[in-house]
Amino acid sequence: MQQNGRDIGTFIATKEHRRFVEFANTVKKHRYIGLCYGPAGVGKTLSARRYAHWDTVEPFFREWPHNDKYIPEASVNLAQTRTLFYTPSVSETLRDMRKSLGDQLVQAEDSIDTHLNYNKKFRKIHDHPADIELLIFDEAERLSMNTIEFVRDIFDRKGVGVILVGMTGMEKRFSRFAQFYSRVGFAHHYRPLTGDELTCVLTRHWRSLGINLDAADFTDSQAVASIARLTGGNFRLLHRLFTQIERIMKINELTLITDEVVEAARSALVIGVT
């Protein structure tokens, strides 16, 4: 799976992802503001993009208005999810957000309307609503006071659900904005992998290297314990670590993941695992 040109591995529908889906559905249904927070690298952004089918929809917005062709797959996904995923830039101003988010809303609802209400000859055959029902803002720490007020204004005027995704502690920062925080109805703490779910994810990583993980084998269990200790169940660190494990195994023509291989992979990482 690719995100912004980076290989982040195959998406795995974890318990935390399923919890996020339930959270997002609730926010969208009841039209509240929801906060999703957790440590970096646990999968918050992946879950949000997956929920919005953003890997399919994003190219549609990236090419528009240079290419205004009707793209069925993007329109179908927008019509199904009624969701926009938006990442503010580091120095996002109110003017920037008003323009870029406004353009996306217009284009998304026009695309949904075209998909739902017109036949192949673009003759109107129905009158289904084409509203976007949920806005997801990633990297919510980047939002300034002015852009936060703009988000609140959209929420009030359009009656749309809003989710802000960010780091742990984000919820405390937003609590200082009384008008905004009073509209927060749900919060979701996105946690790292633990226990059997971590073992399940590691089993997939083992299989990706052509090896079967045997929990009863001492070498395997020792390697699993080391990986769990080093990564803390962090999705991003797991992927980085296994990229190095694969490289080390190929170089040394190894067929087992041992504690020594895990340690050698850890030492090759610049940041993240200590």
JODAHU-V906827 format. One record per pair of residues at least 4 apart in sequence whose C-alpha atoms are under 8 Angstrom apart, sorted by the first residue. I is the first residue (numbers start at 1). GAP is how many residues later the second one is. Records with the same first field share a line. If there is no record, write none. Layout:
# JODAHU-V906827
I: GAP  GAP
This chain:
# JODAHU-V906827
1: 6  7  8  9  10
2: 4  5  6  7
3: 4  5  52
8: 228  231
9: 230
12: 189
13: 4  5
14: 4  183
15: 4  182
16: 4  174  175
17: 4  26  30
18: 4
19: 4
20: 4  27  28  168  170
21: 4  26  30
22: 4
23: 4  163  165
24: 4  10  139
25: 4
26: 4  5
27: 4  5  6  7  107  134  135  136  158  159
28: 4  105  106  132  133  134
29: 132
30: 131
31: 102  103  128  129  130  131
32: 128  129  130  151  152  153  154
33: 122  128  129  130  131  150  151  152  153
34: 127  128  129  130  150  151  152  153  154
35: 128  129  130  131  136  149  151  152  153
36: 8  127  128  129  130  151  152  153  154
37: 7  128  129  130  131  132  133  134  150  151  152  153
38: 4  6  128  129  130  151  152  153
39: 128  129  151  152  153
40: 127
41: 193  194  195  196
42: 148  149  150  151  191  192  193  194
43: 4  147  192  193
44: 4  121  122  146
45: 4  93  120
46: 4
47: 4
48: 4  37  88
49: 4  5  6  36
50: 4  5
51: 30
52: 25  26  29  31  32  33
53: 4  24  28
54: 4  31
55: 4
56: 4  17  18  21
57: 4  16  17  18  20  21
58: 4
59: 4
60: 4  11  14
61: 4  43  46
63: 4  5
64: 4
70: 5  41
71: 4
72: 4  43
73: 4
74: 4
75: 4  33  36  37  40
76: 4  36  39
77: 4  5
78: 4  5  30  33  34
79: 33  36  37  51
82: 49  50  51  52
83: 49  50  51  52  53
84: 21  48  50  51  52
85: 50  51  52  53
86: 15  49  50  51  52
87: 50  51  52  53
88: 4  9  49  50  51  52  54  55
89: 53
90: 52
91: 51
92: 4  5  50  51  52
93: 4  51  53  54
94: 4  52  53  56
95: 4
96: 4
97: 4  5  50
98: 4  52
99: 4
100: 4
101: 4
102: 4
103: 4
104: 4
105: 4  27
106: 4
107: 4
108: 4  24
109: 4  21  22  23
110: 4  20
111: 4
112: 4  18  19
113: 4  5  15  16  17
114: 4  8
116: 10  12  14
117: 7  8  9  10  11
118: 4  5  6  7  8
119: 4  5  6
132: 28
133: 26  27  28
134: 26  27  28  29
135: 25  26  27  28
136: 26  27  28  29
137: 25  26  27  28
138: 26  27  28
139: 25  26  27  28
140: 24  25  26  30
141: 25  26  29
143: 4  5
144: 4
145: 4
146: 4
147: 4
148: 4  32
149: 4  31
150: 4
151: 4
152: 4  28
153: 4
154: 4  5  6
155: 4  5  6  7
156: 4
166: 4
169: 4
170: 4
171: 4
172: 4
173: 4
174: 6  7
175: 6
176: 5
177: 4
178: 4
179: 4
180: 4
192: 40  41  42  43
193: 4  5  39  40  41  42
194: 4  5  39
195: 4
196: 4
197: 4
198: 4  30  35
199: 4  25
200: 4
201: 4
202: 4  22
203: 4  9  10
204: 4
205: 4  37
206: 4  5  6  7
207: 4  5  6
209: 37
211: 44  45
213: 7
214: 6  7
215: 5  6
216: 4  5
217: 4
218: 4
219: 4  38  39  40
220: 4  37  38
221: 4
222: 4  36  37
223: 4  34  35  36  39
224: 4
225: 4
226: 4  33  36
227: 4  5  11  35
228: 4  5
230: 36  43  44
231: 6  7  42
233: 4  5
234: 4
235: 4
236: 4
237: 4  35  36
238: 4
239: 4
240: 4  29
241: 4  21  24  25  28
242: 4  23
243: 4
244: 4  21  22  24  25
245: 4  12  16  17  19  20
246: 4
247: 4
248: 4  13  16  17
249: 4  5  6  7  8  12
250: 4
257: 4  5
258: 4
259: 4
260: 4
261: 4
262: 4
263: 4
264: 4
265: 4
266: 7  8
269: 4
